[in-house]
Amino acid sequence: MRGSGSNDKNIFPMKIEELEKLLKNRFENNPDLSFTVYDHENKKIAVFFISYIVETQWVHESLVKTLLEGNEPWTNKAILNNIPLAEAEKKKKLQELLDGLLIGKVFVYIEGEDAALSYLLLKKEKRSLVQAETESLVLGPKVGFTESLITNLNMIRWNIRSENLVMEKYTVGKQEPREVRLVYIKSVANTSDINTMRQRLTELDIDNVDDSSVLMQYLEDSSRSIFPQFLSTELPDRFCYSISRGRIGVLVENSPTSIIAPSTFFSFFESTEDLYMRWNVGSFLRILRYLSFLLSTLLTPIYVSVVTFHYEIIPTSLLVNLGQSRAAVPFPPILEVLILELLIELLRESGARLPTKVGQTIGIVGGVVIGTAAVEAGITSNVLLIVVALSALASFTAPNYLMGTTARLIRFPMIFLAGTLGIVGIVYGMSFLVVHLLKLTSLGRPYLAPIYPFRWEDLNKVIFRLPNDFQNKRFISYRPKKAIRYSKKDARKKRDIDE
């Protein structure tokens, strides 16, 4: 509906009949365009809006009823002074009317006036607060974000009650504008990071944004990398935890997922649940996730390389059992692994797309039945079935779905390298990944911080956890304005009264 030069000209004053004809032609006589004309004190008043995105009850009770009950002829000035509705604006251009109608504005035009008045009476469709679907916790708050931006902003305000909390408003999308909020704590967040994100949001020239996940791909430093550079989460507590530590967040209208930046490779293995547990238990679980990522990426490639090229590595007793289990398998190890890996991926994807109850049945029964049948049919060996199952389980330990998917995808080129070059191929593949990770950045910050560049004081925040009295500093690698959160001395246990 853009592009016409006449859309940017002042069209008022004009006859109400001409305005009605003009709008209905632009909307192709859409029956949802409500255009009603009222006669009051020898003046014609037109009220027009799109019915299904406007609270029609508010329109009639707060606007139309007041207009018709007045005893004097209405003017724009009189309406603005006597009808106490928020966000009232004067609109003079056709394009302003078209854009306003599409986002839920109600317009009032008095014939002969030089502008139409607009009121935002948008109908807010939202679901109730429920538990997050993609991130599950045993301890801590379970509630997740919803598609309502207002609801999400309210939850953030309840969690961070600070006058330094800033929520900047932006509009992204030319064809289908969508509201985007940039959230940060002014006294903590790095100014350079804020300005960088502002620039990327304001310079983004696209037609529409379907979801925050799509926006994240536009905003990332390297959209071609397999690794996500920004963290996405459905959990308000994780969002607020990150904001309070000096990072910045992005919320998108009609999306239940938020964006957190900058992020490091290690951010995708952290969970707020680590904070709610004892420090030693939290450290153990975090280290377990890192080991699981390596296991998921390298276990099946190592099996392929050892069985194909390096039999001498396998103990003799295990080698005999392995030879017996593979005696009836007609395929080389690399093809055998690829068949079983693709089978696991099919089961996983079908289970995720089906309804919950049916999906669980498919995952469990399908895995047991098809796995057992594949072994009995001689398509694969017992040992490989165990290896692939362990690799699949390890990929589920990452708290972030995007990083778990990345581990699954990396596994396939590593299998090809292992099947063609053996252990040397795995070393080549891992070297390429390390170099790639060293080159990656997130909002201009090193992706492998605090390993590269190395910062000892940040290791206890990403690799492991120390007791709370050692957590008095924020993540220095993000260069927050305030590095100290609280006094380390004051956080320690004081002497009891009876001591």
N, C-alpha and C positions, 0 to 999 in steps of 0.2 A: 504494500500500500504506500510505499515511499517512492520517491523519484520524481514526482510531478512538481514543477516549479511553482504552480498555483497553490500548492499545499502550504507554502511558507509565507503567503500573503495574508493580510488582514481581510477577513471576509465579512466582518460586521461593520455597520448594521445591515440586516437583510430581512426579507419577509420570512416568516416562520414556514410557510408552505415551500418556499425555495430551499430552506435549510433541511426540511424533512426529505424532500426529493433528492437533494445532494447526498445526504447520509445514507439513505436507503439504496441509492445507486452504488455507492462505494462498498456497501456491505452486501451487494447482490441480493437485495430484498430479503435478508436473513430474518426469519420470524422471531428470533431472539432479541432483535433490536426493538426495544420499547420506546416509542415516541408518542407522548401524550400532550395534548394542547388544552390548557385551561383558560377560561375567560374570567377575569377578575377586575372590577372597577374600570371597565372599558379598555382593558389591556389584555393582550394575549401572552400567556406564559407557557413555554414549552419545557417539559421535563423529559429527558431521554437518557437511556442507559441500556446495557446488555443484561437481560434479566437473570441469567443463570449464574453470573459471577458477582451479583450485587445483593445485599440484604434488602429485599423489597419491603419488608416490614418496617425497617428504619426509614426507607424512602418515604413511605406513606405517613408514618407517625411523626417523624422529626422534620420532614421537609414539606411535603405536599399539604398536610393538614394545617401547618403554620401559615403557608402561603395563602390558602383559601380562607382562613379565618381573619385575616387582616382587614381593617376598615378603610385603609388608605391605599392609593395606587403604589405598587412596588417599584423600586429602582434597585440597581445593583448595590448602591451604597446602603440603602435601607435594609436589604436582605443581609448584607455582611454584618450590619450592626445589630440585627434583631434575631438572626437564626444562629445559635451558638454551636455550630458544628465545626470540628477541627479541620485543618488542612484545606481551607477554602482558598481558591485561586481564581484569577481572571484569565481566560483563554480567548485569544483573538484569531488564531490561525487554524486552518482546517486540519493540518497534521497533528496539532496539539489535541484537537477533539478526537481524532481517530486513535491516537496512542492512549489517551485517557480512557476511552471506552473499553479498550482491550485489557486494561489493568484494573477495572472495577470502579471507575469514577462515574458519578452521576452529575449530569449537566443541567443547569437551569438557564434558559434564555428568555429575556423579556424583549418583545419585539420593539425595535427602535434603539436599544442599548448598543454600545460599542464593543461589548465583550459578553461571553457566556461565563457563568460561574460554575466551578467544578468542586465536588465534594467526594472524598474517597470513602466509599461505603462498601468496601470489598467483603464478600462472604468468605470467611475463613473455614475451609474444610481441613480438619485435622483428626488424626487418630489419638487415642488415649496413650498415656505413657506406659510402655511395656518394657520387658527385658530385652536387651540387645541380642540380635540374632547371630551375628558373626563373631562376637567376642564374649565368651562365657567366663564367669568368675565364680570361685567358691567363696571367697571373702570379699567384702567391700560392696559398694552400691551396685545394683544390677540394672537400674533404669538406663534406657538408651535415648538418643536423640530421635526426634520425629521429623516429618516433612514440613512442619510448621516452623518457620524461622523465628516467629515471635516466641513460641514455646521454648525453642532452643536458647534464645537469648535470655529468657527468664531463668532457665536452669543455670546458666553461666553466672548470672547476677547473684543467684542464691548461693553459689559456691564461692565466688570471689566478691566479697563485699568491700571493695576498695574504690576510693574516689579516683585512683589512677588507672582504673580499667577503662580502656578506650575501645569503642566499637564504630569504626568508620564505615560509612555506607557508600557502595559503588553499584553501578548498573552495568552489566555485561550482556552483550548481544544486541545487534542492530535490528534483526527481524523479529526476534522474540526476547525482549528485554527481561532480565532476571536480576533480582536484588542479591548482592553479595556483601558480606560484612567482614572487614578486617579487624581482628580482635587481638589486643595485646595490652600489657601493663606498661604504661608510659615510663614509670620510674625504674623499670628493670630491663625491658627489651632493648636490644642494640638498635640504634638509630639507622645504621646502614642497612640492616636487614629489613626494617620497616620501609625505608625508602625504596629498596629494591623490589619488594612485593607491591608497593603502591604503583611503581612504574610498570610492572608487568600486568597489573590489573587494568590500569588506565590505557595502556597501549594495545591491549588485546582487541583486535578487530575481527570479530567473528559474527556469524548470523545468530547463533543461539548456543546455549550451554545446557546439555541434557541433564547433567548431574555433576556433583562435586568431583567424582572420579574422572570425568571428562575434562573438567577445568584443571585438575591437577596435572594432566598430561600436557596441557598447553603451558602451564606455569613452570614445569620442571626445567632444570638446567640442561638435561640431555634426554629428549623424548625418545631417542633411538636405543637407549640402554635397556637391558632386560631387568635391571634393578630399579625398584621404585626409589625416588629421591625424596619424596615427601611422605610423611606418615598419615594414614587415614584411620579414623576411629569413629565408632558409634557411641562411645562411652563419655558422658560429660565429665566424670571424675578424672579420666585420663587427659582429656582436653584441658581442663583447668589446672591439673598438675603440671602439664607442659608449659602453659601460659605463665604460671607463677615462677617457673624456673628460667624465664627469659626468652622463651620461644614465642612465635606469633602463630595465630590460627586464622583460618578462613572458613566461613559458613556460607552456604548457598541455599537460596530459597527452594523449597520443594525437594530437598535432599536430606536424608537422615545421617549422612556421613560428613564429618568435618575433616579439614586438612590442617596438618601441623608442620611448620617449617621453622628453621632448618632441621634436618634429621640426618642421623648418621646410620651406617650399616647396622650398628649395634642397637639403635632405637627400635628396630623391628623385632627384637628378641626380649625387650623389656615388657613388663606387665605391672600395672598398679597393684596387682595382688602381691608382688614381691615386697611392697611397702607394708602391707597389712600383716605379713608373716614375720616371724623371728628373723633377724638379719642373717643367721647362719643357714636357715632353711631357704630363705630367698636367694642367697648366693648359690646354694647347691642347685636349685631349679634353674637359675639363669645360666650357669655353666652347663647344665644338662641340655639346655636348648641349643647352645653353640655346638656341643658335641653331636647332637641329633642332626643339625644342619649338615655337618661334615659327613655323618653317617648316611644321610639321605642322598647326598651328592656323590659319594665315592664308593659306597659298599658294593653295588652291582658292577660298576666299572672295574673295581679291584678283582672281583670274582671272575669277570671275563678275561682280564689280563693274566691272572694266575692260571686259570684252566687252559688258556690258549698258548701261553708262552713260558710260564714260569712254574712248572710242576715241582721243581726242586724246593720251592718255598713251603709246600704243603707237607705236614708230618706224614710219615709212611702209613700209619694206621688210618688216618683220615683220607689219605689218597686212595687207599683200597676201597673204602666205602664210597668215595666220590666216583671212582671208576665203575663200580657196580651200579650205582644209581643212574649213571649216564650211558651205560652199555646199550640200553634199548632206544636211546634218543637219536634220531637220524639227522638232527640239525647241528651245525657248529655252535659253539657257546654264544657268539654274538647274536645270531638269529634266534636262538632259544630264549635269550634274555629279552630281546626286543618283542617277541611274541607275548611273553608273560607280562612285561611292563605295559604294553598296549592294552592287554586284557584288564590289568588293574586300573588303568586310566579310564577305560570304558565303564567299568563297574562304579568307579568313583563319580564320574560325570553323570551317569544315569541315576545314581542314588541321590545326587544333589538336585537334579531337575524334577524328579518325581515328588509327589506329596510325601510328607514326613514319614508317615507310617509305612507306606509302600517302599519308600527309599531305603529305610532301615532294613526292611526284609530283603530287598534286592542286594544290599551291600553284604549282609551276613550270609544269607543262603547262597547267593551267587558266588561269593568268594570261596566258601567251603565246597560247594558242589562242583563248580567249574575247576577249581584247583585240584581237587581229588581226581576228577575225571581226566584232567590233563596229565597227571602223573601216571595213572593206570593205562592211559592210551599211549604212553611213551613219548608224548610231545615235550615234556620237560622232566627234570629230575627233582627228587625230594629236597636236596640241598638248595637248589636254586629257588624253589618255592619259599623256603624259609628266608633266604637272603632278600628276595623281592618283598616279602611281607614285612620284614624288619625295616627295609628302606622306606616302604609306604607309611608305616607307623611313625617313623622318625620325622617325616615331612609334616605330620600333623601337630608337632609340638610347638611350632612357631606361633606365637600369639597373633601375628598379623597374617591374614590370608594371602596378601600379595607376595610376601616373602616365601611362604610355603609353596605357592605356585611357581615362583622363580626357581626354587630348589628342584622341583619336579622337572622343569624344562631344561635346566642345566644338565641333568642326568643323562639325557639322550646323546648330545654331542660327546660327553665324556665316555659313554659306552662305545661309540664309534672309534674314538681315539684309542681306547683300551683294546678294542678288537683288532686294530690295525698295527699299533705300535707298542702295545703292552704297557708296562709301567712307565716307559719313556713317554708314551702318549698322554698318560695321566699327568705326568710332571709338566708337559707342555701345556695341557689344558688348564691346570691350576696356576701356572705362571701367567698365562694370558688373563685369567680372571683377576689375579692380584694386581697386575699392571692396570687393568681396566678400572678396578676399584680405587686405585691410587689416583687415577686421572679424574674420577667423578667428583662432582661438587654438589652441594645442596644449598641453594640460595647463596652461592659463592663460598660456602664453608666446606672444608675437606670432608669427604664422605667417610673416611676411615679414622677420623678423630675419635678418641685420643691416642690411637696407635700411631697414626701418621697425620700431622706431626705429634710426636710422643709427649704426653702430659701425664705425669705420674699422679697428680692430685685428682685427675678425672677418672682414673681406672676404677675407683671404688663406687662409681656411679653407673658404669656400664658393664664391666666384666664381672664384678662381684659387688656385694654390699657389706659395709661395715656398720657397727652400731650407730644410732642416731646422733650421738655426740660427735661423730666424725663426719656428719653430713651437713656441716654448717656452711659449706661453700656451694655455690651454684656451679653448673657445668662451665668451666672457664673457656673451653674451646668455642663456645658460642659468643664469647666476649660480652656478657651482660653488663649493664651500667653499674649494677650493684653485685659484686661477686660474693659478698658475705650475706648469708641469710639470717644468722643469729650468732650470738656469742658462744663459742665452744665451751667456755668455762661455765656459763650460766646454764647450759643444757645438761650438765652432769648432775648426778644425784647429790643432793645436799645432805648434811649431817642431820639425822633424826633428832627429835626433841629429847628422847630418853638416852641419847648417847653422850 
